[in-house]
Structures are given as C-alpha cells and as structure tokens.
Amino acid sequence: MSLLYLALKNLGRRKLRTTFTFLSIVVAFMLFGYLCAIRHSLSGGITLQGASRLIARHKVSIIQLLPESYKQKIARIPGVQAVTHQTWFGGIYREPKNFFAQMPVVPDEFLPMFPEYLLPEEQKKAWGSTRTGAVIGRKLSERFGWKVGDKIPLLAPIWPKRTGGNTWEFDVVGIFDGKDKNTDTAQLFFRYDYFDEARVDEAKGLIGWYMVRVNNPDEAPALAARIDAEFENSAAETKTETEKAFLQGFAKQIGDIALLTAIIMSAVFFTILLVTGNTMSQSVRERTGEFGVLKAIGFSPAHVLRVVLIESCLLAFLGAAVGIAMAALLITSHGDPTGGMLPLFAFLPRDAGWGAVIGIGLGLVTGMFPAWSAMRLRVSDAVRRI
C-alpha cells in the first residue's frame, strides 16, 4: 500500500469538506493568474530592443509639450544613435470606452527605432505616399474588424483642426505584427507632417516626447543626464529616463502595481492558509485512532508525517494547477477584459511556474503542524480514542 494511495483515500473521506477546500484554492489561484496578467500588462512589455532606448519628456509633466527643435540638439550629443518623436493624440472612436493609443510619428524614423513592429514592405511604401495614412496593430485590427483601405474617424478633444472641428480621418494603409508576444499591437500610428499641418497654429512645432536610441545601453543613465543638462534652465526642461522606467512611471499613476498585487495576494493566500490548515487539522484529529493502528502495525513516525504532508500538498497543488489552468484558458480566450486599456494582458509561463511553487509551499505550510502532531502521537494515546 503506497503513501500516495493512503493520501488519496484520506482526501475522499469527507468529500464535501474536501471539495469546498479544493474550490477555495482554485478560486485563489485564478485570482493569482489574473493579477499576474494585470501586472504584466501595466509594467511589462519592454522587449530587448527597449533596453537601448531612452525617452526624453518635459520635466514638469508628460502632458507638457516640447519644441520640435530639440531634436537636432539631442542628435548632436555623443552616444546618441538616432532620435525621433511621438505625441499623444487621445482620439475617441465612436464612444469613450473604445480606448487605444494613437500617436503621430515620422515613418522613416519611427520604424527603424522600433524594429519589433513588423510591417510589410509594400505597406511601408503606401504609408510614405499617403498623407492621411495610418498603420494599426494586429490586435487593434481584430478588435474593430479594420482592414487595409478602411477610413477611421477619430474625435480628438485636445487637438482641434485649423479648418475647424475636432474630427480627424485616417486611411488604413498597413497592419503591423509584433516580433514577439510582448509587443503591443493595439496601437495606431499616423504621419506627423499631416498632423502638424492640419492642427491649429498655436500648437505647431510642438511634440510630446523624444525617443532616443543609444549606441551603448550601459551608458544610458549617463547619456540621459547629458540630455537633461543640455536643456537645463531653458523654458522647457527635460526629464530623460529609460523606456522601462517611463512605462512603469506611467503605470504607477494608477498605483504601485507590484505592491498592490503583493498585498491582495498576501491577504488571499493567508485566508486560504487558514482554510486549508483547518481542513487538515480536522482530518488528522478525526483519524487519530487510525494513525495509532498504522504505527502499531509497523509504520514509522516518518511514514505518518509523509502521509499527512502528501495529502496536504496534493490538495494544494491540484487546486493550484486547476486554478492556474482556468485562469490561463480564460485570459487566452477572452483577452483584455477592459476592452483595450490593457493591450499586453497575458498570463506568462513563468507565472504558472511561480503558481506551482506557491501551491506546493501552501501544502507544506498547512500540513506541517497536523503532520508533526500525528508523527508525535503515541500508540497508547491513539488506541484509547478508537
């Protein structure tokens, strides 16, 4: 008779209690999966290419604009390989809930700066020859059913047109894919020259932020300091940081995602720890006489310890596996639950690994005290309780 067989039989003794404990663990690990996906969407998404990119924005706030003339000055700084710029457009498609990022860019500078965006060659040429042309990501195309040749109207509250009104129209000339699954393909990019020509005169020549590619990623912090020193005491001082730091700072406007995730998961797992620990303690107390019999027929205290630990670890691990599998399935099949605000919403394999480790740890912690009590139980004391 194997210890695993004994553990399985013991779990089936109180089916209702075991079922409810199992389901509570499943729900906890489903929540774990969704929180990991949210954290990845808000603070992840930086590819290896991003390690060599800096972002220079206005020192006061990202909503403050910078002069387009800064581009030549940044390009002259030693260590800078290339410079381009982007500007937040903030357009609305039909209704405010249809949120997605849109930015005017210079195509010939933008595509080399972001090699993780894969656009067919003929569509690159079409973008260069179509003044109102725009390229969209694959996820955005699938979300709204857009295809090449479609015309997209966007209402831009912060960018009135020189001819009057706030409605801008763009022609879809290309659909780009991501080099890997961490690439955000839920964005729209259109031509800066069309944007600058059509917007009101007061805003001409102003951009949102600069993307700077550096020759040596190891020198990025020093180069960021040199860029900021170049514009120190000017009318528009800059704050330059790595792309990862910029996006994480953007996410922290919502809150410290890592801290919030840790707090929520700590509360959930502490509750599950109490529930599972109580289940195992009750199970061991109910079987005191049986443990005495096992010891009387030759089972050592170590065998009894292992039986209880296997039982608790099996319950916790199976619950964790089912919860993680359900979270991964739902996240993969339904995608971003916000409708576009979390374009990188995904459950990563490494999070599944961490979930398995946490599940085993949960089983060990909840089973240790009951197992220790069963191991130290004397045969004479146990038999008297039969």
N, C-alpha and C positions, 0 to 999 in steps of 0.2 A: 504493500500500500504506500503510494508516494505522498510526500508532503503537499504537493500541488493538489492531488485528489482530495485530501483532507480539507484543504483550504476552500476548494470549490463546494464541497458538501456543506461546510460550515456556513458559507455565504448564502446557501439555499435554505437554511433552517427557518429564517424569518424573512420570507420573500418580500412582504410588504415593506418592512423596515429597510431592507437592503435596496429595494427599488427606489424608495424615496431618497435615500442617501446617495445612490448612484445618480439619480436625476439632478440632485443639487450640485454634484460635482460637474456633471455635463454642462449645466447652465453656467456655472462659474467659468469653465474653460471656453465656452462660447463667447462670453463677455471678454475674456482674455484675448481671444482671437480678434474681436472687433476693435478693442483698444489698441492692439498692436498695429492693426491696419490703419487706424486713425493717426497714430504716432508716425508711422512711416509716411503717410500722405502729407503730413504737415512739416515734418522735419527731415525727411529723406529726399530721395530723388536726385541727389547730386551724383553724376556719373564721374568716371575717371577724368573725362575732359574738363570737368568743372574745377579740378584741382589747380589748373593753370590760368584761371580766370578771376579777375577782381571786378568789383562793382564800386564805382565812384558816384555817390549821390550828394544831394545838398546836406550840409551839416545839420541844419535845423530839423528837416523832416523830408521824407520821401515825396510828399506832395508839393514841395517847393521845387521849382524848375531851375535848370542850369543853362547858361548860354551855350549855343552850339559852337561858339568859337573856342571853347575849352579843348575841343578835340585835337586841334593842331598842337597845342601846348603839351597835352598828355603824350601825344605820339612822339614828341622830341625827347622825352625823358628816357635816359639809358635804362635798358632792361625791358622796355615795352615793345612787344612784337606787333600788336595790332590793336586798334580802337574802333568801336562803333557805339551807337547809342540806341536806346529804346525810350518809349514814353507810354505811360498808362493811358489807355483810351476810355475805358469804362463804359462801353456801349451796352445798350439793352436790346435784346432781340425779342420783340413782341411783348414780353412781360418780365418784370424784375427777377423772377425766380430762375429765368434762363441765364444763369451766370456763367461766364467763361472769360478767360483773359484774352485781350486784344491789344496789340501794340504796333505802332508804325515803326518800320525799320528800313535800313538801306540794304536791299537784297544782296548786292555784290559784297558787302561787308558782313552781313548777318550770317549767311550760310557758311562761310569759312570759319567764323567764330564759333558756330555750333555744329560741329561735324556729326553729332548724334542725331540730327534731323536729316532724314534721308528723303530727298526729293528727286524724282526722275529728271533727267537732263532736259527733255523737251518741255517739261513744266517749268523748269528754271528759266528757259528762254521765253516762255509765254509770260512769266511774271515780269521779266525785264522789258517786255514790249507792250504790256498792258498797264496803263497808268492807274486805273482803278482796280488792278488785280490784287488778289489776296490768296494766300495759301493757308490751308487748315490742316489740323492734325487728324489722324485716322479715327481716334475716339470721338472727336467733335463731329466728324463726318457721319459716323454711325449713330451718334446721339440724335441728330436732327435730320438724318437722311439726306444730307447735302452731297452734291457731286460736282465734278468739274463742269463749268458752264452755268451753274446757278448764280443768281443775283441775290445778295444778302443785304437787307436794310437794317441798319443799327441806329438807334436813338442815343446820341451822346450828350447827356446833360451838361457836361463840363467843357464841351468843345463845340460852340456854335460855328456855323459856316459863315464865310464872308458874304455869301449871297443871301443869307438869312436862313433861319431854321436850324434844327439840330439833327436832322436825319441824313445819314451818310449811306451810300450804296457801294457795295464792293462786288466784283466779279470773281468767282472762284476759278482760279486757273491752275491750282495744284493741290494735291493731298500728300502730306508728308507722313512717313512712318518713323518710329523710334529705333535707334540702333539696338537698344535693349529694353526690357520691360520697365525699367526705372525712368525712361524718357517720357516726359509729359507731352502727349499728343492730343491734348484737349484745348489747344490754343489757336488763335487766328493772328496772322501777321499780314500787314499790308504796307504799301510803299510810303515812305516818309515824304518824298517830294510831292506826292499828291496831297498828303495831309497838310504839309506846311503851306502849300499854295492855296488850299481851299479854306483854311481856318482864318479867323479874324486877325486883323493886322497886329493887334496888341500882343498876340501870343507867338508871332512869327520869330523864328530863330531860337526858340527855347525848347529844351528837351528834358526828359525825366531823369535819366541816369546814363552813365557810360559803362560799357563792358570793355574790360581791358585784358588782353591776353599777354601773359608774361613769358619771357624766354626761359626762366628757371623758376619752377614752383617753390623751391626752397627759399628764394629771395622775395617771395610775395609780400611778407609783412614789411620788409624794408622798403620795397617799392611803393606799397600803399602809403607809407609815411612820407615818401618823397612827393607823391602826387598831392597829398594834402598840404604839404609845405609850399608847393607851387602856387596854391590859391589862398594861402593864409593871409588874413586881413583884407581880402577882396570883398566885393559886395555879395558874392555867392561862394562862401567857403564850402569845401567838400569833406565828406567822410568816406574813406575808401576801406573796403573790407573784402574778405574772400566771399565767393558766391555762396558757400555753405553758411557762413555767418550771416550773410544778408537774408537768406531764406529762413533761417532759424529765428532771426530777429523779427521777420515778418510774421512767423507762426506765433511768436511769443506775445504778439498783440492780442491774440486770443487767450493766451496763458502759457505757463511753463508746462508744455505737453508732457515731458518726461516726469516731472514732479506730480502732475495731476494723475497720470497713468499709474504711477507707483502708489499714490495714496488710495486710489479707487481699488486697485488690485490687492493691496495690503488688507483693506477692510473686507473685501470679498473672501480672500483666502483665510483670513483669521476666522470668519464666520464658518466657512467650510471646515476648517480645522476643528472647531468646537463640535460641529455636527458629526463629522466622521469619527472624531475621538470618542464622542458619547456612544455612537453605534458600536464601536469596537469594545469599549469598556463594558457595555451591557452584554454583548455577545460573550465575552470572556467570563463574566460573572455567572451567566446562565449555564456555562459549561464547566464550572469548577469541578464537579464530580467526574466529568469525562476526562479532564486533564489528569486527575488523580489516578484514574484507571490506566491511562496511557503510560504514566510513569511507573505504575505497578507492573505492567507487562513488559517493561524494558525500554521505553522511550526516555532518553536523557533530557535534562532541563534545556539543553541547547536545541534539541529537536522541538520541544514545546515552544521555545522562543521563535524558532524559524517558522513554525506553522502559523502563529499569530501574525508575524511580520509579512509572510507571504500573502495571507488573507487581506491584510490592510493595504499592502502595496498593489495587489491585484485589483481590488475595488477602486483605489485611487487612479491607478494607471489606465484601467479600462474606461473609467469616467472621463479622464483627461483626453484619451485618444478619441472617444466618440465626440466629445465637445469640440475639440480642435478640428476634427474631420468635418463636422457640421458647419463650423464657422468658415472653414476654407471653402466648402462647397457653396454656401450661401454668398460669400464675398465674391467668389469667382463667377457665379451665375447671375447675380444681381448687380455687382459692381458698386459704384459710388452711390450711397443712399441719399446723398444731398442733392443729386441731380446736376453735379458739375463743380461744386465747390471743393471737392477732394479728388482731383483727377488721378492722383497716384495711389488711390485707395486699393490696397492689395495686401494679402496675407503671405508673408515670405516663408520659405522653408526653414530658415534659421529660427523663426519664431515657433514653428512646430517643434523643433528640437528643444528649445527652451521650455515649451509647454510640457514635453515628455519628462524632462528633468524635474520640473516643478511637481508633476504628478507623482513621480517616484518619491521625491522628497516629502510630499504631503503624506504618502502612505507610510513612510518610515517614522515620521514625527507622530502621526496619530496612532500608530501601532506599537510604538516603543514602550510606553508606560504599561498598557494592558499586557504586552508580551513579557515585560520584566516581572509583572505581578504573577503571571501564570508560571513563569520559569521558577520563581522562588517558592511557589506553593508546595507545601509538604503533603505527602500522600495521605497521611493520617487525618489531616485537616480536611482534605478534599473528600475523602471517603465518607466522613461524618455528614457531609452536606448532600449526599445522594438520597 
